[in-house]
Amino acid sequence: MIEIASVGLSAAINPLGAELTHLRDAEGRELMTDADPAYWTGHAPILFPIVGELNGGRYRLDGRDYALPQHGFARRRMFELVEQSERAVTLRLTDDAESRAVFPRAFALDVRHSLNAATLTTTVTVENRDERDLPASIGFHPAFAWPLPYGRARADHRILFERIEPEQLARIVPGGLIGPADRDSPLDGRTLALRDELFTNDALVWQRVESRSVAYGAEDGPRLRIDFPDTPMLGIWTKPGAAFVCVEPWHGIADPEGFTGEIWDKPGIHRLAPGERWSVEMAVTLEG
């Protein structure tokens, strides 16, 4: 683990996936998942070059089909250390023979975690090092402790959206794809009252979200504000009974059911010209 710290927070990052694994307050209380293997052992994987499931586990590029697992391969690859200081670390993944077999493009993927007082900022930057356009989605998948370690009951926790969200939610069908019908929104105004039954049929998924931040926690206790200025989609997920809830800002989403087009037509794919760089940011702030 790579450790960084500020006056308000400390964090531990695993070079495997450049994954934030621990986030603790000034008193050392853990704000992340307990990673109970009975539910899910992830912490905060970086999703690249896709977000979500592919139809049949495959995508099409340059007239050929390739296989990729859910959320891509970056979370299962070892990153190299590029730069480290007391409060920040940058790690990098570059293409190799293994990646080119499933994603035939040259790239560099940088993940920077930095602390400033009570805020952790994660910036993911992809650079197209290929001579051809590069397709990419980027997503975040942080799993926060539910309940947070401040003595409030699990049932008292909620997620408060920055804005009213008029859109219905996507309906996830078996296999993790996006179904043709929508799902009614469980929001009461801007508030999502967290309860296990919301997640019986997988994640809550907004294909277009108006908010660029949400606040998570009990109404009368310390809470986490999650800012996501660059991502137009949002997932919220847990497994019923688990001690975590994921707040997932995405620039990308699972395939629609029956999708067979080129990856360029996949929702949320960003096209990078040769030499172009693209960055996506998320910040987590402990408030109260």
C-alpha positions as CSV (number, residue, x, y, z in Angstrom):
1,M,0.0,0.0,0.0
2,I,1.0,3.6,-0.7
3,E,0.1,5.9,2.2
4,I,-0.7,9.6,1.9
5,A,-2.0,12.0,4.6
6,S,-3.2,15.5,5.3
7,V,-4.4,17.2,8.4
8,G,-8.0,15.9,7.9
9,L,-7.7,12.6,6.1
10,S,-5.3,9.7,5.4
11,A,-5.5,7.3,2.5
12,A,-4.0,4.0,1.4
13,I,-3.7,3.2,-2.3
14,N,-3.0,-0.2,-3.8
15,P,-0.8,-0.2,-6.9
16,L,-3.0,-3.1,-8.1
17,G,-5.6,-1.1,-10.0
18,A,-4.3,2.2,-8.5
19,E,-7.2,1.5,-6.1
20,L,-8.1,3.6,-3.1
21,T,-8.3,1.0,-0.4
22,H,-8.6,3.0,2.9
23,L,-9.8,6.5,3.6
24,R,-9.7,7.5,7.3
25,D,-10.6,10.7,9.2
26,A,-8.2,12.5,11.5
27,E,-9.0,10.1,14.3
28,G,-8.3,7.1,12.2
29,R,-11.9,6.0,11.7
30,E,-12.4,4.1,8.4
31,L,-14.7,5.7,5.9
32,M,-14.5,2.9,3.3
33,T,-16.0,-0.6,2.9
34,D,-15.0,-3.4,5.2
35,A,-14.5,-5.6,2.0
36,D,-16.4,-8.5,3.6
37,P,-15.9,-11.4,1.1
38,A,-19.4,-12.5,1.8
39,Y,-20.5,-9.5,-0.2
40,W,-17.8,-7.8,-2.3
41,T,-14.0,-7.5,-1.8
42,G,-13.6,-4.3,-3.9
43,H,-12.9,-0.9,-2.5
44,A,-12.8,1.7,-5.2
45,P,-11.8,0.3,-8.6
46,I,-11.0,2.5,-11.5
47,L,-13.2,1.5,-14.5
48,F,-11.4,1.6,-17.9
49,P,-11.7,1.3,-20.9
50,I,-15.4,0.5,-20.4
51,V,-18.0,0.9,-17.7
52,G,-20.5,-1.9,-17.1
53,E,-21.1,-5.1,-19.0
54,L,-20.8,-5.8,-22.7
55,N,-23.4,-7.6,-24.6
56,G,-22.1,-11.2,-24.7
57,G,-18.9,-10.0,-23.1
58,R,-17.6,-8.7,-26.4
59,Y,-17.2,-5.4,-28.3
60,R,-16.5,-4.6,-31.9
61,L,-13.6,-2.3,-33.1
62,D,-11.9,-2.0,-36.5
63,G,-14.1,-4.8,-37.8
64,R,-13.0,-7.3,-35.2
65,D,-14.6,-8.6,-32.0
66,Y,-12.7,-8.5,-28.6
67,A,-13.6,-9.7,-25.2
68,L,-13.5,-7.6,-22.1
69,P,-14.8,-8.3,-18.5
70,Q,-17.3,-6.0,-16.8
71,H,-15.7,-2.5,-16.1
72,G,-12.7,-3.3,-18.2
73,F,-9.2,-4.4,-17.3
74,A,-7.5,-1.5,-15.4
75,R,-8.7,-2.6,-12.0
76,R,-6.9,-5.9,-12.4
77,R,-3.6,-4.6,-13.6
78,M,-0.5,-3.4,-11.7
79,F,0.3,0.3,-12.1
80,E,3.8,1.8,-11.8
81,L,4.6,4.5,-9.4
82,V,5.2,7.8,-11.3
83,E,5.3,10.4,-8.5
84,Q,4.8,10.4,-4.7
85,S,4.7,13.1,-2.0
86,E,3.3,13.3,1.5
87,R,-0.1,14.2,0.2
88,A,-0.3,12.9,-3.3
89,V,0.6,9.9,-5.5
90,T,0.4,9.3,-9.3
91,L,0.4,5.8,-10.8
92,R,0.4,4.8,-14.4
93,L,-0.7,1.9,-16.6
94,T,0.5,1.6,-20.1
95,D,-0.4,-0.8,-22.9
96,D,1.5,-4.0,-23.3
97,A,1.0,-7.3,-25.2
98,E,-1.6,-8.5,-22.7
99,S,-3.7,-5.3,-23.0
100,R,-3.3,-5.0,-26.8
101,A,-4.8,-8.5,-27.2
102,V,-8.1,-7.3,-25.9
103,F,-7.8,-3.5,-26.5
104,P,-5.7,-2.8,-29.6
105,R,-4.6,0.7,-28.8
106,A,-1.5,2.3,-27.3
107,F,-2.3,4.4,-24.3
108,A,-1.2,5.7,-20.9
109,L,-3.6,5.8,-18.0
110,D,-2.6,8.0,-15.0
111,V,-4.4,7.9,-11.7
112,R,-3.6,10.7,-9.2
113,H,-4.9,10.7,-5.7
114,S,-4.3,13.9,-3.7
115,L,-5.3,15.1,-0.3
116,N,-6.0,18.7,0.7
117,A,-7.3,19.2,4.3
118,A,-10.5,17.1,4.4
119,T,-10.8,16.4,0.6
120,L,-9.5,13.5,-1.4
121,T,-9.3,14.2,-5.2
122,T,-8.9,11.4,-7.7
123,T,-8.0,12.4,-11.3
124,V,-7.9,9.8,-14.0
125,T,-6.2,10.8,-17.3
126,V,-6.0,8.8,-20.4
127,E,-3.5,9.7,-23.2
128,N,-3.9,8.3,-26.7
129,R,-0.4,7.1,-27.7
130,D,-1.7,5.4,-30.8
131,E,-1.9,6.5,-34.5
132,R,-5.6,5.8,-34.5
133,D,-8.5,7.2,-32.5
134,L,-9.0,5.6,-29.1
135,P,-12.4,4.7,-27.6
136,A,-12.6,5.0,-23.8
137,S,-15.0,5.3,-20.9
138,I,-13.9,6.1,-17.4
139,G,-15.7,5.4,-14.2
140,F,-15.3,5.5,-10.4
141,H,-16.6,2.9,-8.0
142,P,-15.9,3.9,-4.4
143,A,-17.5,1.9,-1.6
144,F,-18.2,3.9,1.5
145,A,-18.9,2.5,4.9
146,W,-22.6,2.1,5.6
147,P,-23.1,3.2,8.3
148,L,-20.3,5.8,8.6
149,P,-18.3,5.5,11.9
150,Y,-20.1,8.2,13.7
151,G,-22.7,6.4,15.8
152,R,-25.8,6.9,13.6
153,A,-27.9,3.9,12.7
154,R,-27.6,2.4,9.2
155,A,-31.3,3.1,8.6
156,D,-30.7,6.8,9.1
157,H,-28.3,7.2,6.2
158,R,-29.3,8.9,3.0
159,I,-27.9,10.4,-0.2
160,L,-28.9,14.0,-0.9
161,F,-28.6,15.1,-4.6
162,E,-27.4,18.6,-5.5
163,R,-30.4,19.1,-7.8
164,I,-33.8,17.7,-8.5
165,E,-33.4,14.6,-10.8
166,P,-36.4,14.4,-13.2
167,E,-35.2,11.4,-15.2
168,Q,-36.3,7.9,-14.5
169,L,-33.7,5.3,-13.9
170,A,-32.3,2.6,-16.3
171,R,-33.6,-0.9,-15.7
172,I,-30.9,-3.5,-15.3
173,V,-31.8,-6.8,-16.9
174,P,-30.3,-10.2,-16.0
175,G,-26.7,-10.2,-17.2
176,G,-26.1,-6.6,-16.3
177,L,-27.2,-4.9,-19.5
178,I,-29.5,-1.9,-19.8
179,G,-33.1,-3.0,-20.5
180,P,-35.5,-1.2,-22.9
181,A,-37.9,0.0,-20.1
182,D,-37.2,2.5,-17.4
183,R,-37.4,2.2,-13.6
184,D,-39.3,4.6,-11.4
185,S,-37.1,6.9,-9.4
186,P,-36.9,6.2,-5.7
187,L,-36.0,9.8,-4.9
188,D,-38.2,11.9,-2.6
189,G,-37.4,15.3,-3.9
190,R,-33.6,15.4,-3.8
191,T,-33.3,12.6,-1.1
192,L,-32.6,8.9,-1.5
193,A,-33.4,7.2,1.8
194,L,-31.1,4.1,1.7
195,R,-32.6,0.7,2.3
196,D,-31.6,-2.8,1.2
197,E,-34.6,-3.5,-0.9
198,L,-33.6,-0.8,-3.4
199,F,-30.8,-3.0,-4.5
200,T,-32.5,-6.4,-4.8
201,N,-32.3,-6.1,-8.6
202,D,-28.8,-4.6,-8.9
203,A,-27.7,-1.0,-9.0
204,L,-29.7,2.3,-9.3
205,V,-28.5,3.8,-12.6
206,W,-29.1,7.3,-13.9
207,Q,-28.2,7.5,-17.6
208,R,-28.3,11.3,-17.3
209,V,-27.9,13.0,-13.9
210,E,-28.4,16.7,-13.4
211,S,-26.4,16.9,-10.2
212,R,-22.6,17.2,-10.1
213,S,-22.4,16.3,-6.4
214,V,-24.2,14.3,-3.7
215,A,-23.9,14.2,0.0
216,Y,-23.9,10.8,1.9
217,G,-24.5,10.3,5.6
218,A,-27.1,10.7,8.4
219,E,-28.9,13.9,8.4
220,D,-27.6,15.0,11.8
221,G,-24.1,13.6,11.6
222,P,-20.8,14.0,9.6
223,R,-21.2,13.2,6.0
224,L,-19.3,12.7,2.8
225,R,-19.7,15.1,-0.2
226,I,-18.9,13.4,-3.5
227,D,-18.2,15.9,-6.4
228,F,-18.1,14.6,-9.9
229,P,-17.9,17.6,-12.3
230,D,-17.0,15.5,-15.4
231,T,-19.4,12.5,-15.4
232,P,-22.9,12.7,-16.7
233,M,-24.0,9.3,-15.4
234,L,-24.3,7.9,-11.9
235,G,-24.7,4.5,-10.3
236,I,-25.5,3.7,-6.6
237,W,-25.1,0.1,-5.5
238,T,-24.7,-2.3,-2.7
239,K,-25.6,-5.9,-1.9
240,P,-28.5,-6.2,0.6
241,G,-27.0,-6.5,4.1
242,A,-23.5,-5.3,3.2
243,A,-21.7,-2.7,5.2
244,F,-21.0,-0.4,2.3
245,V,-22.7,1.7,-0.4
246,C,-21.1,2.6,-3.7
247,V,-21.6,6.1,-5.2
248,E,-20.3,5.7,-8.8
249,P,-19.8,8.6,-11.1
250,W,-19.5,7.3,-14.7
251,H,-18.6,8.5,-18.2
252,G,-19.9,5.4,-19.7
253,I,-22.5,2.7,-19.0
254,A,-23.3,-1.0,-19.8
255,D,-24.5,-2.0,-23.2
256,P,-28.2,-1.7,-24.0
257,E,-29.8,-5.1,-24.3
258,G,-29.2,-6.5,-27.8
259,F,-26.5,-3.9,-28.7
260,T,-24.3,-5.2,-31.6
261,G,-22.8,-2.0,-32.9
262,E,-19.2,-0.7,-33.0
263,I,-17.8,0.5,-29.7
264,W,-18.0,4.0,-31.0
265,D,-21.8,3.8,-30.7
266,K,-21.7,2.4,-27.2
267,P,-23.3,5.0,-24.8
268,G,-20.7,7.1,-23.0
269,I,-17.7,6.3,-25.2
270,H,-15.3,9.2,-25.6
271,R,-13.2,9.4,-28.8
272,L,-9.6,10.5,-28.4
273,A,-7.6,11.6,-31.4
274,P,-3.9,10.6,-31.6
275,G,-2.0,12.5,-28.9
276,E,-5.1,13.7,-27.1
277,R,-5.4,13.5,-23.3
278,W,-8.7,13.3,-21.4
279,S,-9.2,13.7,-17.7
280,V,-12.1,12.9,-15.3
281,E,-12.2,13.9,-11.7
282,M,-13.9,12.9,-8.5
283,A,-13.5,14.5,-5.0
284,V,-14.6,13.2,-1.7
285,T,-14.9,15.7,1.2
286,L,-15.6,14.9,4.9
287,E,-18.0,17.5,6.2
288,G,-19.3,18.2,9.7
